[in-house]
Amino acid sequence: MNNLWLIIQREYLTRVKKRSFILMTILTPIIMVAFIVIVGFIFAYQGDKTRIAVKNDSDIKVVLPSQGSKTVFVNKKEHLDTLKNNYKESDFDGVLYIPPVSNMNNDWHVQYFSEQQLSLVIKENIEGKIAKQLRRYKIKALNINEKDLANIENTNVALDETNLSINEAGELEEKETKNSAAIATILGTIMGFMVYIVLFVYGMMVMRSVMEEKMTRIVEVMISSVKPFELMLGKIIGVGGVGLTQFLIWGILGTGLLFVAQFFMPEIDPSQIDMANAPSATDMDDMQAKVYEVMELVSEQNWGLIFFSFIFYFLGGYFLYASLFAAVGSAMGDDLGEGQSLTLPITIPIILAIYIMFAVINNPNSTLATWSSIFPLFSPIVMPARIPFEPAWWELGLSMIVLLATSIFFVWLSGRIYRVGILMYGKKVSLKELGKWMFYKD
Amino acid sequence: MNVLQLEKVRKTYQNHVAVDEVSFSVPEGSIFGLLGPNGAGKTSLIRIITTITRADSGVIYLNGDQLNGSHPTQIGYMPEERGLYKKMKVGEHLTYLARLKGLSKKEAKTQIDYWLEKFEIQDWQKKKVEELSKGMQQKIQFIATVVHQPKLLILDEPFSGLDPINTNLIKDEIRELRKKGASIIFSTHRMEQVEEICERIVLINQGKNVLEGNVKDVKNQFKEHLYRIEYDGELPSNINIGDGLIKQEEEAIIVKIDNERDSNLLLSQMLQSGTHIRLFQEILPSLNEIFIKQVGSN
């Protein structure tokens, strides 16, 4: 036990102290957040300042706001031709001409005169703004009640789901279900995908490390002091600890950085985001309500269960696959390519699992979902994805027990292959051979 | 008292017998040579002694106790194929290996400091293993093997990769450790080293114990009763060698004398004849010759 602890310590510390680990762990979230900020800046980029002289001959009072944005509109009284000739001297980029409203049905054409073309954004901005004024003008002119019109335009249908279940007393029970599918889908996909990454990255790390120890003949020195099983288990636990540490740091650093990054994010002028349909006051209320609903749904998730089961499937899946990777690593020679036939049987179920997960996310209560989240080679990826959809308790329990038992069994089994493999040199090993090793005596 | 005793140890792998009823014993405080050609079963045997693998049958005693899981801390094993973690610092690495052998942090530090100072390599402590030359790494390997003061040392080709100066340094250390009470099993193909260092040997071939004994006894056992005599001038005519003359050179002969008393007789005859004798020596076979003969004949 003492030796196992020493091995875990070494495996953990040498990796965590590595410069590449520190850089990777700290830089990744920084780069990610920096990326988000930069993308924000790019989207917020409005180009250089554009000054536009506006000549309005219509009876619509067109208000083109210029504060905050990089486009400045200045109303001019001069004759259009004078403006066309002199706009440059007055330091304008162009002249916007709004003619009188001629009819109520057709498109209304306004004109822009300049040496340079307008950017699409500014063009759409101007069109949107004027269209809005025109709409108001039309409502007034046609004598329509604005409220009635808004009512007609805001026609939505919401589908409310009600969950039916039989309670303990045998009565039919109705429970309103919140529309949480979208959030569950996002959350489930993220979790399933994270476990997938963990299995691959850290499983491979264990395999490479086992191979390295074998090839540099360190095992020969080590096993005169420790049992091969201790060496394997110590490595698996040590590397697993590195994985947990990395995720923990990413979690904390990522959240913190995103929080800080908010202050650096450029303020995006709301009028710039969607100028054609700038949200009216009612739209704003609507959006706020939606955001509130999402927040409520997020907070309503069973975070305790989600966190616990994520850690459980993270560790269960990791032990299961890392031990298999260790066994395969012990059997490999110098040639990584040669080992492909051995790693393939391990990587195939992982890749299958991620595909199944995507199918299961869309049908979280299907037969496929139930059985693939109990089958231990798939459950570490599929089950975390199903957790936000609240699978039945018996499914979760059975899945966990099966995974736990299989992990322990595979660690033991891999130990038996490992102890033979690390001392076997210069032999191309087949899968069949690996199977035989399990039954070798000490 | 024997530090190690093997009785009919047998180990089979899938379809071949690696160790076939091998018995021998290593006296306490001796330097013992474990010899044999490649693939003879030496490594299999060493792995059984170091409890890496288990014998199918037979008994092994270490210091009189049957071999068990606690014994590795009393054994220091330096395998022929050996490596170190390249990215670890020398000091850390030695501490790690020492602690795996059951030493406390403090004990490990004391021992490591002692050895580094002894080899005058204290300044390597903070160096990474990959920065060291192969010979330097061998020294670290040696320290790692002896750091826990094992009662039994098993060294498999300990001098490979070492220059003559460092070879002598390690040889001296081996002798000093023996003086301090350690017993050493020494496995190598270099017979001249065995002859120089070992007191007893066992020769293994194809898993079987071919011969065992004191180096002197083994040599005597295989001697061909040949004598080399060197003298000045002519060979005296009154001397009767008969058909024992094997080879005649200028002022030297090699003769075969089966009986030791006859050799004394020959010497006295030669002295009486007044010939000046420069050399009268029994030719003993080298271990190398014995090795080749024994292994070849099988």
Interface residues (C-beta under 8 A of the other chain):
Chain A: N2 N3 L6 I7 R10 T14 K18 T216 R217 I218 E220 V221 M222 I223 S224 S225 V226 L423 K436 K441 D442
Chain B: Q14 R47 T50 I52 T53 R54 D56 P72 I75 Y77 M78 P79 E81 R82 G83 L84 Y85 K86 K87 M88 Y96 L97 R99 L100 K101 G102 Q141 A144
